[in-house]
Amino acid sequence: MCAAWAYAGVACTPLPTEPLAENLDPRTGTTVAVAGKPLELVSDKQRGTARDPFAYVGPFETNRQGDKHLYVWIAAPQDKGEILEPTLYCDQQTLKLEPLKAGITDLGLSRQPYPKPAPWSAQWFYHLTEDSLSCLAEAKRIQLVTERKDGKRIQEIFSAEGEEIAPIAAFATSR
């Protein structure tokens, strides 16, 4: 997922190309629906050529014999110190996201719904409400704010707007 660049000697995962993907987990029998590709957000600051400028947001839905649940996967570069829990904004509204207390296997999945973008990425999984998904799908701007603690809190903002948000809107309307 490292877009058109990568650190020397580090392989990146290619982005999915389908508009929407629904797959049956062969180990658990759970169906998982994901956006054809996660939403790619770009850092609002110049990070230099040696630092990853991308963060990702990917909604997904599990279906275990008709028992459906919405979630969101978030990934951000942790290439210069540990990152605290991120904050996701839909336009100017902070989305209240409940972290998963269980592991991915407790969702009925034997693997993550989206591949880890890069070895230096931090990842989080949250419950997602229908209202939050609708907000993201209809947003003009989506922002992800991360903070790292290097003696003082350093905040970084990743954002996407307009047509860049299409993967989330396509997921919301086609499920």
N, C-alpha and C positions, 0 to 999 in steps of 0.2 A: 504494500500500500504506500510505499515511500514516494509515490508520484514519479516524477521524472528524475529524481536524484537519489543518491544513497551514500552512506558512509563507505569509504573504501573497504572492500572485503566483506561487507555485510549484505546478505541477501534480503530482499524485501518480498512481501507477499503481494501478488497481483490482485487488483480490484476485481470483484465479480462483474460480469457484463450483462447479465439478465436484468430486465426491468423489475421483476419481482420473482422471488424464489420461494418455493414451498417444498420442504423435504421431509421425508420420514426417517427418523433416527432408527437405523436397523437394530441397534442394541436394546432400545427402550420402547419402541413402538410409538413414540411421541412425534407428532408432526410439528415442525417449526417453520413459521413463515418469516422471512426477512426481506428487507428492502433489497433491490437488485444490487445496490452498492450503498455503503453507509454515507451519511452526510459528511463531507470534508470541510472542515473549518480551517481558516488560515490565521496565523498569529497577526495581531495588529502592530507588532513591533518587528523591526529587522532583527533576526536571530543570527545572522552570519551564515556562511556556507557550511560550517561544521555542526549546525544545530537544526534539528527537525522543526519546520514551521507549521506542521499539521496536527490537528486533533480531529477526532471522529465521533459521530453520534449515530447509532444504529438501532432503530426500533425492531422488536421481534415479538412474535406471539407463539405461545405453545398451545397445543391442542392434544389433550390426553382423553380420548374417547368422549369428545364433546365438552370437556372441561377446559375452557380457554382462559389464558392469562396473558396480559401485555407486560412487556419489559422494555428497558432501554439499556443498551451497552454504550459505554463511553470510554474512549481511549485518548490519552494525551501524552506528549513526550515528557519523559522523566530523565532528561539528558543532562541535567545540571542540579541534581539534588532531589531529595524526596518531596513528592507532591502530596498535599493534604486533599481531603475530599473536594471535588470540583463543584461549582455552582452553574446550573444551566438556566439560561434566560430565553424566554419566548417574547420577542420584542422587548418591552421594558419590564415584563413580569418574571419574577423568580419562580421557577417550577419547584414545587415541594416534592422531592423524590425520596421514596423510602428505600434505603439500601436493602439488598437481599441479605438475609441473615444466614441463609443456607447456601451451599455450593451449587454449581451448575448441574451436578448430577441429581440434586433434589428437585430440579425443575423437570426432570425426566429426559435430560439430554446427556449424551455421552461425550459431547464436545461443545465448544463454544459456538454460538450462532454466527459470529464473524471472526475471521482470523486476526490474531494479534498483528497490528500494523508493522511493528519493528521490535527488536529485542529490548530496546530502551523505553518502550511504552508502558505506562501504568494503565490498568483497566479497572472499571467499576461496572457493576450491574445493579439496576434499580427496578422496582415496580413502577409501572407507568399507567396512569389513569386514562380513560377515554378522553376526558377534558384536556389533559396535558398533551395527548397525541393530536387532538384537534387544534390546539393552540400552536403546536410546532408545525403542523401541516399548513396552517393559514398564516403563519408569521411572515413578516417582511424581513425580519432579521433575527437570527439565532446566535446567541453568544455562549461560550463556555469560558468560565473564569477559573483559573487554577492558581493556587498559591503554593509556594515552596518556602520552606523555613531554612534560611541560611544565617542564623543569628537574628535576622529580622524577616518579616514576611514579605516575600516578593510576589506580586500579582502579575499574571499574564492573561491576556484576553485573546481568544480565538473566535472568529466570527464567519458567518456565511449570510448572504442575503439574496433576495430576488429569486431568479431561476436556479441558483445554486441549491435551493431548498427542495427542489423537485423530487429527490429520492424519498423524502419523508412524506410529501404530499401524495406521491404515487402509492406508497405503502398504505397510507391511511384510507385512500379511496378504493383500493383493490382487495382489501381483506374482507 
